[in-house]
Amino acid sequence: MTDVKDIKADPADEFWMRQALETAKNAELIAPPNPAVGCVIVKDGVELGRGSTQAPGSAHAEISAINDVYAKGMTPEGATFYVTLEPCSHYGRTPPCALRLIKEKAARVVVGTTDPNPLVAGRGIVMLKDAGIAVTTGVCETEAIESNIGFITRMKRGTPWVRMKLAASLDGRTALENGMSRWITSEDSREDGRLMRAHSQGILTGVGTVRADNPQMNVRLPGNWKDPPKFVCDARGSMPSESRILEGAPCTVFVAESASEEAVERITAAGAQTVRVAETELGKLDLGEVLHEIGKREVNVLHVEAGARLSGSLMTAGLVDEIVLYVAPCFMGSGKVLASLPHFERMQDIYRWRYHAVATAGSDLKIVLRPQS
């Protein structure tokens, strides 16, 4: 083993890492279930090349950047590699990137954050150091983690990052008492919501929404967008066979272990995959098990668009990582609420969230919330 001292980051390292983070955005739609990684190769303060993760089975960010350097008639030997995520150290769909950096005689590697994948988990950094390459870690780490929050979450706990989309009036109503809700929010908000669907690897809803709105839950944006797979919580297996959510991208329906075989066969014949999961004492689906099943399907970010009951159940169980709430500048009076939550009698029991980001979407407010704890 070669004894290589870590080199502390400097302002130039932060600049180039932010360039790598910007490059990683090119991979957000094509990389999953892999992480979206960016790499910039620099020598003597000059950029030689850059690259991002390609589709699964194709080049990782480091290899894309190396190819870019050679395409320009140069070599990456003796250069510094700025990588948003630790280079992989295992053979998967592609060979280890760490070995390729060693082969190319990199002088130094600067890493945004370590890879929590159990097959990597620091081994890539050790491999580089053992080869005599200087490594600096944790540069722009908060941003690096945020850029792959779904992948990192799935690697750590086996379930996706759960992002819940909600839309309401200023008095917290999602529909009139008669069910009418089109449209509370602006077209800009609705398009932004469809863009969030496109940037997820799965969409979850409940049978109540399927029955009430008969949604397709697709992207519906101009261009060649891919619709994510869809998931429906339907404990009794009661969703109509002609539901539009069964059209297009694959649909998986979670039913209770006690659901009738007839109901399961009917849904399967309609084109969905059915998965039986445990149920609670109240006869509801075990939502934790549902999320683990979705995680097994390599969904990094799960986009939830559901009614008050499923939204409330997920929040009550502490299973929501982020809420994106669109608030329209209107008052609706009596009507349907955002989420069905427990009755609280003490202020210390209420669910507290923190503002992660606030912006505008057309005439509406877009509020991104994350749990306070």
C-alpha positions as CSV (number, residue, x, y, z in Angstrom):
1,M,0.0,0.0,0.0
2,T,1.3,3.4,-0.9
3,D,1.0,6.0,1.8
4,V,-0.7,9.0,0.2
5,K,-1.6,12.0,2.2
6,D,-5.0,13.7,1.6
7,I,-4.9,17.1,0.0
8,K,-7.2,19.7,1.4
9,A,-9.6,21.4,-0.9
10,D,-9.1,25.0,-2.1
11,P,-11.4,27.5,-3.9
12,A,-10.3,26.1,-7.3
13,D,-11.5,22.7,-6.3
14,E,-14.9,24.1,-5.4
15,F,-15.1,25.8,-8.8
16,W,-14.3,22.7,-10.8
17,M,-16.6,20.5,-8.6
18,R,-19.5,22.9,-9.3
19,Q,-18.7,22.5,-13.0
20,A,-18.9,18.7,-12.5
21,L,-22.2,19.1,-10.7
22,E,-23.6,21.1,-13.6
23,T,-22.4,18.5,-16.0
24,A,-24.1,15.8,-13.9
25,K,-27.5,17.4,-14.7
26,N,-27.2,16.0,-18.3
27,A,-27.6,12.5,-16.8
28,E,-30.6,13.0,-14.6
29,L,-33.1,11.5,-17.1
30,I,-30.9,8.7,-18.6
31,A,-28.7,7.5,-15.7
32,P,-31.3,5.9,-13.4
33,P,-31.3,3.5,-11.7
34,N,-27.6,4.5,-11.6
35,P,-26.6,7.8,-10.0
36,A,-26.3,10.9,-12.2
37,V,-22.6,11.7,-12.0
38,G,-20.5,14.5,-13.6
39,C,-16.7,14.5,-14.1
40,V,-14.4,17.3,-15.2
41,I,-10.7,16.6,-16.0
42,V,-8.3,19.5,-15.3
43,K,-4.6,20.0,-15.7
44,D,-2.6,23.1,-14.8
45,G,-5.8,25.0,-14.2
46,V,-7.1,24.2,-17.7
47,E,-10.1,22.0,-18.5
48,L,-9.2,19.0,-20.7
49,G,-12.6,17.4,-21.0
50,R,-15.8,16.6,-19.2
51,G,-18.6,13.9,-19.2
52,S,-21.6,12.6,-17.4
53,T,-23.2,9.2,-16.8
54,Q,-24.7,7.5,-19.8
55,A,-27.5,5.0,-19.9
56,P,-27.1,1.8,-17.8
57,G,-24.5,-0.4,-19.3
58,S,-22.8,2.5,-21.1
59,A,-20.0,4.8,-20.0
60,H,-19.9,6.2,-16.5
61,A,-19.0,9.9,-16.1
62,E,-15.3,9.3,-15.7
63,I,-15.1,7.3,-18.9
64,S,-17.2,9.8,-20.8
65,A,-14.8,12.6,-19.6
66,I,-11.7,10.5,-20.6
67,N,-13.2,9.8,-24.0
68,D,-13.8,13.6,-24.4
69,V,-10.1,14.3,-23.6
70,Y,-8.9,11.7,-26.2
71,A,-11.4,13.0,-28.8
72,K,-9.6,16.4,-28.5
73,G,-6.2,14.8,-29.2
74,M,-5.0,15.1,-25.6
75,T,-4.3,12.7,-22.7
76,P,-5.6,12.7,-19.1
77,E,-2.2,11.6,-17.7
78,G,-1.2,13.7,-14.7
79,A,-4.5,15.5,-14.5
80,T,-7.0,16.0,-11.7
81,F,-10.3,14.3,-12.0
82,Y,-13.3,16.1,-10.4
83,V,-16.1,13.6,-9.8
84,T,-19.3,14.3,-8.0
85,L,-19.6,10.7,-6.7
86,E,-16.8,8.3,-5.6
87,P,-15.5,6.2,-8.6
88,C,-16.9,2.7,-8.6
89,S,-14.6,-0.2,-7.6
90,H,-16.6,-3.2,-8.7
91,Y,-17.5,-5.0,-11.9
92,G,-21.1,-4.5,-12.7
93,R,-22.5,-3.6,-16.1
94,T,-19.2,-1.9,-16.7
95,P,-15.6,-2.3,-15.3
96,P,-14.5,-0.3,-12.3
97,C,-13.9,3.4,-13.0
98,A,-11.3,3.5,-10.2
99,L,-9.1,1.0,-12.2
100,R,-9.5,3.1,-15.3
101,L,-8.3,6.3,-13.5
102,I,-5.3,4.3,-12.3
103,K,-4.6,3.1,-15.8
104,E,-4.8,6.7,-17.1
105,K,-2.3,7.8,-14.4
106,A,-4.4,10.4,-12.8
107,A,-2.4,12.6,-10.5
108,R,-5.3,13.4,-8.2
109,V,-9.0,12.7,-7.7
110,V,-11.4,15.1,-6.1
111,V,-14.7,13.6,-4.9
112,G,-17.9,15.3,-4.0
113,T,-19.3,12.5,-1.8
114,T,-18.7,8.8,-1.2
115,D,-20.9,6.2,-2.8
116,P,-23.1,4.4,-0.3
117,N,-23.6,1.4,-2.6
118,P,-22.4,-1.5,-0.5
119,L,-20.4,-2.7,-3.4
120,V,-18.4,0.6,-3.3
121,A,-18.7,2.3,0.1
122,G,-15.2,3.8,0.2
123,R,-13.4,1.0,-1.7
124,G,-13.0,3.2,-4.8
125,I,-11.1,5.8,-2.7
126,V,-8.9,3.1,-1.1
127,M,-8.1,1.6,-4.5
128,L,-7.0,5.0,-5.8
129,K,-4.9,5.8,-2.7
130,D,-3.3,2.3,-2.9
131,A,-2.2,3.2,-6.4
132,G,-0.5,6.3,-5.2
133,I,-3.1,8.8,-6.3
134,A,-3.9,11.7,-4.1
135,V,-7.6,11.9,-3.1
136,T,-9.7,14.8,-1.7
137,T,-13.2,14.1,-0.5
138,G,-16.2,16.1,0.6
139,V,-15.9,19.0,-1.9
140,C,-19.3,20.6,-2.3
141,E,-20.6,17.6,-0.5
142,T,-24.0,19.0,0.4
143,E,-24.7,19.7,-3.3
144,A,-23.3,16.4,-4.4
145,I,-25.6,14.5,-2.0
146,E,-28.5,16.6,-3.1
147,S,-27.8,15.8,-6.8
148,N,-28.3,12.1,-6.1
149,I,-30.6,12.2,-3.1
150,G,-32.8,9.4,-4.6
151,F,-30.0,7.0,-5.3
152,I,-28.2,7.6,-2.0
153,T,-31.5,7.1,-0.1
154,R,-32.2,3.8,-1.9
155,M,-28.7,2.5,-1.2
156,K,-28.9,3.4,2.5
157,R,-32.4,2.2,3.4
158,G,-33.7,0.1,0.5
159,T,-36.6,2.4,-0.2
160,P,-36.8,5.4,-2.6
161,W,-36.8,9.1,-1.8
162,V,-40.5,9.8,-1.4
163,R,-41.6,13.1,-2.8
164,M,-45.2,14.0,-2.4
165,K,-46.9,16.6,-4.7
166,L,-49.8,18.5,-3.3
167,A,-51.8,21.5,-4.7
168,A,-54.3,23.6,-2.7
169,S,-55.9,26.9,-2.2
170,L,-54.8,29.4,0.5
171,D,-57.2,27.8,2.9
172,G,-55.8,24.4,2.3
173,R,-58.5,22.9,0.1
174,T,-57.8,20.5,-2.8
175,A,-61.3,20.4,-4.2
176,L,-64.8,21.6,-3.6
177,E,-67.2,19.5,-1.5
178,N,-68.7,18.1,-4.7
179,G,-65.2,17.0,-5.9
180,M,-64.6,19.7,-8.5
181,S,-60.9,20.7,-8.6
182,R,-60.1,21.7,-12.2
183,W,-58.3,23.9,-12.0
184,I,-57.1,25.3,-8.6
185,T,-53.5,26.0,-9.7
186,S,-52.1,27.6,-12.8
187,E,-50.9,25.8,-16.0
188,D,-47.3,26.7,-15.0
189,S,-47.8,24.7,-11.8
190,R,-49.3,21.8,-13.5
191,E,-46.5,21.7,-16.1
192,D,-43.9,21.9,-13.3
193,G,-45.7,18.9,-11.7
194,R,-45.5,16.9,-14.9
195,L,-41.8,17.7,-15.1
196,M,-41.4,16.2,-11.6
197,R,-43.1,13.1,-12.9
198,A,-40.5,12.9,-15.7
199,H,-37.7,13.2,-13.2
200,S,-38.9,10.4,-11.1
201,Q,-38.6,6.6,-11.6
202,G,-42.0,5.8,-10.3
203,I,-45.4,7.4,-9.6
204,L,-47.6,6.2,-6.7
205,T,-51.3,6.9,-6.1
206,G,-54.2,5.3,-4.4
207,V,-57.3,3.5,-5.6
208,G,-59.4,6.4,-4.4
209,T,-57.7,8.8,-6.8
210,V,-58.0,6.2,-9.6
211,R,-61.8,5.9,-9.0
212,A,-62.4,9.6,-8.6
213,D,-60.2,11.1,-11.3
214,N,-59.4,8.1,-13.6
215,P,-55.9,9.6,-14.3
216,Q,-53.3,8.3,-16.7
217,M,-50.4,9.6,-14.5
218,N,-48.2,10.2,-17.5
219,V,-45.8,13.0,-18.3
220,R,-47.7,14.7,-21.1
221,L,-44.9,17.2,-22.0
222,P,-43.7,18.2,-25.5
223,G,-40.8,16.1,-26.7
224,N,-39.6,12.5,-26.3
225,W,-40.2,12.1,-22.5
226,K,-40.4,8.6,-21.0
227,D,-43.3,7.8,-18.7
228,P,-42.2,6.3,-15.4
229,P,-43.8,3.1,-14.1
230,K,-46.9,3.5,-12.0
231,F,-47.9,2.0,-8.7
232,V,-51.3,1.9,-7.1
233,C,-52.3,1.1,-3.5
234,D,-55.5,-0.9,-3.6
235,A,-55.9,-3.2,-0.6
236,R,-59.0,-4.9,-1.7
237,G,-58.2,-5.0,-5.5
238,S,-61.3,-3.0,-6.3
239,M,-59.9,-0.7,-9.1
240,P,-61.9,-0.8,-12.3
241,S,-60.4,-2.9,-15.1
242,E,-60.8,-0.1,-17.6
243,S,-58.8,2.4,-15.5
244,R,-56.7,4.7,-17.6
245,I,-53.7,4.3,-15.3
246,L,-53.3,0.8,-16.8
247,E,-52.5,2.4,-20.2
248,G,-48.9,3.2,-21.2
249,A,-46.1,2.6,-18.8
250,P,-46.2,-0.6,-16.7
251,C,-48.5,-0.5,-13.6
252,T,-48.1,-2.4,-10.4
253,V,-51.0,-2.8,-8.0
254,F,-50.4,-3.5,-4.3
255,V,-53.1,-5.5,-2.7
256,A,-53.5,-6.9,0.7
257,E,-52.7,-10.5,1.5
258,S,-56.4,-11.1,2.2
259,A,-57.5,-9.7,-1.2
260,S,-59.6,-12.2,-3.1
261,E,-58.0,-14.3,-5.8
262,E,-60.8,-13.2,-8.1
263,A,-59.9,-9.5,-7.7
264,V,-56.2,-10.2,-8.3
265,E,-56.9,-12.2,-11.4
266,R,-59.2,-9.5,-12.8
267,I,-56.5,-6.8,-12.3
268,T,-53.8,-9.0,-13.8
269,A,-56.0,-9.7,-16.8
270,A,-56.4,-5.9,-17.2
271,G,-52.7,-5.6,-17.7
272,A,-51.2,-4.8,-14.3
273,Q,-48.8,-6.7,-12.2
274,T,-50.2,-7.4,-8.7
275,V,-48.1,-7.7,-5.5
276,R,-49.5,-8.9,-2.2
277,V,-48.3,-7.1,0.9
278,A,-49.0,-7.3,4.6
279,E,-51.8,-5.3,6.1
280,T,-52.2,-3.4,9.3
281,E,-54.7,-4.2,12.1
282,L,-57.0,-1.6,10.4
283,G,-57.0,-3.6,7.2
284,K,-54.8,-1.0,5.4
285,L,-51.7,-1.9,3.4
286,D,-48.3,-1.9,5.2
287,L,-46.9,1.2,3.4
288,G,-43.4,0.5,4.6
289,E,-43.5,-2.8,2.9
290,V,-44.9,-1.2,-0.2
291,L,-42.0,1.2,-0.4
292,H,-39.5,-1.6,0.1
293,E,-41.1,-3.5,-2.8
294,I,-40.8,-0.3,-4.9
295,G,-37.2,0.0,-3.9
296,K,-36.5,-3.5,-5.1
297,R,-37.6,-2.3,-8.5
298,E,-34.7,0.2,-8.5
299,V,-36.8,3.3,-8.1
300,N,-34.6,6.1,-6.8
301,V,-37.2,8.9,-6.6
302,L,-40.9,8.0,-6.0
303,H,-43.4,10.7,-7.0
304,V,-46.6,10.6,-5.0
305,E,-49.8,12.1,-6.3
306,A,-52.6,10.8,-4.1
307,G,-55.8,11.7,-2.3
308,A,-56.1,12.8,1.3
309,R,-56.2,9.3,2.8
310,L,-53.0,7.9,1.2
311,S,-51.2,11.2,1.6
312,G,-52.2,11.4,5.3
313,S,-51.2,7.7,5.9
314,L,-47.8,8.2,4.4
315,M,-47.2,11.4,6.4
316,T,-48.5,9.8,9.7
317,A,-46.1,6.8,9.1
318,G,-43.2,9.1,8.7
319,L,-42.5,7.9,5.2
320,V,-42.5,11.2,3.3
321,D,-39.1,12.7,2.6
322,E,-40.3,15.8,0.8
323,I,-43.5,17.6,0.0
324,V,-43.8,19.9,-3.0
325,L,-46.9,22.1,-2.3
326,Y,-48.4,24.4,-4.9
327,V,-50.5,27.1,-3.3
328,A,-52.9,29.0,-5.5
329,P,-54.0,32.6,-4.5
330,C,-57.6,31.7,-3.9
331,F,-60.0,30.7,-1.1
332,M,-62.4,27.8,-1.5
333,G,-64.3,27.7,1.8
334,S,-65.5,24.3,2.7
335,G,-64.0,21.5,0.7
336,K,-61.6,18.6,0.7
337,V,-58.5,18.8,2.8
338,L,-54.9,18.2,1.7
339,A,-54.3,15.1,3.9
340,S,-56.3,13.0,6.4
341,L,-54.2,13.4,9.6
342,P,-54.8,12.3,13.2
343,H,-56.7,14.5,15.7
344,F,-54.1,16.3,17.8
345,E,-54.8,17.8,21.3
346,R,-51.3,18.9,22.1
347,M,-49.1,21.2,20.1
348,Q,-46.0,19.1,20.8
349,D,-47.6,16.3,18.8
350,I,-48.3,18.1,15.5
351,Y,-46.2,17.4,12.5
352,R,-43.6,20.1,11.9
353,W,-41.8,20.6,8.6
354,R,-39.2,23.1,7.5
355,Y,-39.0,25.2,4.3
356,H,-36.4,23.8,2.0
357,A,-37.2,26.1,-0.9
358,V,-39.8,28.6,-1.9
359,A,-40.4,29.9,-5.5
360,T,-43.2,30.9,-7.8
361,A,-44.8,28.8,-10.5
362,G,-46.9,31.1,-12.6
363,S,-49.4,32.8,-10.3
364,D,-48.8,30.2,-7.6
365,L,-46.3,29.6,-4.8
366,K,-44.2,26.5,-5.0
367,I,-43.1,25.4,-1.5
368,V,-40.7,22.6,-0.9
369,L,-40.9,21.1,2.6
370,R,-38.8,18.5,4.4
371,P,-39.4,17.0,7.8
372,Q,-37.9,19.0,10.7
373,S,-36.3,16.0,12.3
